[in-house]
Amino acid sequence: MSTEKKYSWHKIADAINELPWQENQLCEIELKGKRICLAKHNSNVSACAAKCPHAGGYLSDGYIDAVGNIVCPLHRYKFSLQTGRNTSGEGYYLSTYPVEERADGIYIGIEEKRLFGFL
């Protein structure tokens, strides 16, 4: 039985500069019924859940710290954009999505859910 995740890839823009970035280098989009927060740090784009798992703060209203963590605007909880792990010690986990920059645009991977996780 394979435990490798499978993704369906969805184009969200032709180029990074076409996304609706705010001054804080964050924005929120909707994709396949999911609200997703995008973060731009050092010319790389990352994607995560739109709301903080602690108190539901909109992460696009937060900021990216100097080391590239996304910081919730409500209680300043910090999360790694690569792993989703809470880096400020509270023990929460933030859902993340893979992002690919391809020759024809920017894509986000949404995990394909299979029946019972293996069918």
Backbone torsions as a table, in degrees:
resi	resn	phi	psi	omega
1	MET	NA	128.9	-179.1
2	SER	-85.2	135.6	176.8
3	THR	-104.3	4.3	179.8
4	GLU	-68.5	132.8	179.2
5	LYS	-75.2	143.0	176.1
6	LYS	-115.1	139.6	-177.1
7	TYR	-122.3	146.9	166.0
8	SER	-101.1	132.6	-173.9
9	TRP	-101.0	136.0	-175.4
10	HIS	-129.4	125.4	178.7
11	LYS	-74.2	129.9	-179.6
12	ILE	-112.2	-16.2	179.2
13	ALA	-168.5	158.0	174.8
14	ASP	-75.6	-30.7	-178.4
15	ALA	-152.0	160.0	-178.6
16	ILE	-57.1	-41.4	-175.5
17	ASN	-71.2	-6.5	177.1
18	GLU	-85.0	-12.1	-179.3
19	LEU	-77.4	152.5	-173.7
20	PRO	-80.6	61.2	-175.9
21	TRP	-63.6	139.6	171.5
22	GLN	-92.0	174.0	178.5
23	GLU	-58.2	-29.8	-178.6
24	ASN	-81.1	7.2	179.7
25	GLN	65.9	27.0	176.4
26	LEU	-123.8	154.8	172.0
27	CYS	-156.8	167.0	-179.7
28	GLU	-125.5	137.7	177.1
29	ILE	-131.1	166.9	172.0
30	GLU	-114.8	133.3	-178.3
31	LEU	-143.7	119.5	178.0
32	LYS	53.2	41.5	177.9
33	GLY	78.8	4.7	179.3
34	LYS	-109.9	138.9	171.9
35	ARG	-88.8	124.1	-174.8
36	ILE	-125.7	134.6	175.6
37	CYS	-94.7	130.9	174.7
38	LEU	-107.0	143.0	-179.9
39	ALA	-130.8	135.4	176.9
40	LYS	-113.3	119.4	179.7
41	HIS	-139.2	124.5	-178.0
42	ASN	53.2	43.1	178.0
43	SER	67.4	10.1	175.6
44	ASN	-106.9	145.1	178.6
45	VAL	-107.2	133.6	175.7
46	SER	-123.4	158.2	-179.4
47	ALA	-134.1	140.1	179.4
48	CYS	-149.1	175.1	176.1
49	ALA	-57.8	150.4	-177.0
50	ALA	-75.1	-25.6	-176.2
51	LYS	-116.3	145.4	176.0
52	CYS	-66.0	136.2	179.6
53	PRO	-71.1	-11.4	-179.6
54	HIS	-79.4	-63.1	-174.4
55	ALA	-130.2	12.4	174.3
56	GLY	78.3	17.1	177.4
57	GLY	-64.3	143.0	178.2
58	TYR	-75.5	113.8	-174.7
59	LEU	-64.8	-26.1	178.2
60	SER	-67.2	-13.8	175.0
61	ASP	-91.3	-2.1	-179.8
62	GLY	-89.4	-142.0	178.8
63	TYR	-156.3	170.5	175.9
64	ILE	-105.6	127.4	-179.0
65	ASP	-79.1	179.4	-174.0
66	ALA	-62.1	-27.6	-179.0
67	VAL	-96.9	3.0	174.6
68	GLY	96.4	14.4	174.8
69	ASN	-85.2	146.5	173.2
70	ILE	-87.4	137.5	-174.7
71	VAL	-118.2	125.8	-179.7
72	CYS	-68.5	138.7	-179.0
73	PRO	-72.8	-18.9	-176.1
74	LEU	-80.1	-56.3	-174.1
75	HIS	-123.7	8.5	176.9
76	ARG	65.0	26.0	173.6
77	TYR	-68.1	140.6	-176.1
78	LYS	-112.6	143.2	-179.2
79	PHE	-135.2	139.9	173.5
80	SER	-70.0	130.3	177.7
81	LEU	-74.6	-18.6	179.4
82	GLN	-83.8	-42.6	-173.7
83	THR	-110.0	-20.1	-175.9
84	GLY	83.4	-3.6	-178.5
85	ARG	-70.9	141.1	176.2
86	ASN	-71.8	122.7	-176.0
87	THR	-100.9	-3.6	180.0
88	SER	-100.9	8.4	168.0
89	GLY	96.2	2.6	-176.4
90	GLU	-85.0	-15.0	174.9
91	GLY	92.1	8.4	178.8
92	TYR	-84.0	164.0	179.6
93	TYR	-132.6	132.4	-178.7
94	LEU	-106.1	129.4	177.4
95	SER	-66.2	135.6	177.1
96	THR	-122.6	160.3	-179.6
97	TYR	-129.6	140.2	177.3
98	PRO	-70.5	144.5	177.9
99	VAL	-124.2	135.5	175.3
100	GLU	-124.7	132.9	171.9
101	GLU	-99.0	112.0	-179.1
102	ARG	-109.6	170.7	-179.2
103	ALA	-58.7	-31.8	-176.8
104	ASP	-100.6	4.9	177.1
105	GLY	152.2	-171.2	-179.4
106	ILE	-104.4	130.5	-177.2
107	TYR	-124.8	146.0	173.1
108	ILE	-117.8	137.4	177.5
109	GLY	-95.2	128.1	174.8
110	ILE	-109.0	124.8	-177.6
111	GLU	-61.7	132.8	176.9
112	GLU	-81.5	120.5	179.1
113	LYS	-85.3	128.9	179.2
114	ARG	-112.3	150.6	179.7
115	LEU	-55.7	124.4	180.0
116	PHE	61.5	11.8	178.2
117	GLY	78.2	-1.0	-178.8
118	PHE	-138.9	-5.9	179.7
119	LEU	-98.2	NA	NA
